[in-house]
Amino acid sequence: MSIEVSIRVVNDDGYGVEGARVFVSYPFTHQEDYTDEDGWVHFDRGGTLHGGIRADIFVNGNKVGDQIWIEDGDTFSFTI
């Protein structure tokens, strides 16, 4: 089972931030991409995973929060 996760980056006024670099660090691998015009980025962590996976998330090079447990279909939002 793969794990799909959606992340939205917003500014202090709650508007999506376009072009923010989002880096997700999983054990032994990572994914990165840039947010779209509404502040969204979507990742699909393929492979055989059961339940979920721990990850660190960085936005524009800054770690956001503590290590996060990600399960399939999760959605996160971070303010920068």
N, C-alpha and C positions, 0 to 999 in steps of 0.2 A: 504494500500500500504506500503510495506517495503521500506527502504532506503538502497541501497548498495553503499558503498564508498570504493575506493582504495587509499592507501597511499604508497608513495615510499620514502624511506630514502636513501639519497646519501651522499657521502663524498665531500670534497672540490674539488676533481677532477671529480666529476659527476658520480662516480661508486656507484652502489647499496651497501648498508651496510647490511650484513647478521647478523641476531640475535639481531637487535635493538628492544627493548621493546616499543611497541606503545600502549598507553592507551588513550581511547576516553571516555570523561565524558559527558554524556547527562543528561538532567534533570531526576532525580530519578533513574538512572541506569548508567552502564558503560560497556565497552568492552575492552579487552586487548588481545594482541597476539604478536608474534615475527615475524620480517621480514624474508622472504625466502632468498635464495642465490643471488637473483637479487635485494634485498632491498624492495620487495613488501609485503604488508599485505592487506587483504581484509576483510571488515566487512559487515554484513547484519543486519541492525537494524530493526527487525521485528515489527509487530504490525500495528495498524491502524494509519497511519500518512498521512497527506495531505500537500503537498508542500515541507516541509523540517523541519529541527530541528537544534537548536543551540547546539554547542558542544565545549568543550575545548579539545585540543589534546596535549599529552605529549609524548616526545621521550626520552627514558632512564631517565625518571623522571623529565625532564625539559619541561616546557610549551613552545610550539612553537606558537608565534603570539598571537593575541587577540582571543576572542571567535569567532568561525567560524559558518557560516550558511551552513549546508550541505543539498544538495538535491540529490535525487536518481541519481546514475551514476557519481557523482562527483569524480574527481581524484585530489589528492594533492601530492606535493613533498616538502620535507624538507631536508635541508642540516645540517649535524652535524659534 
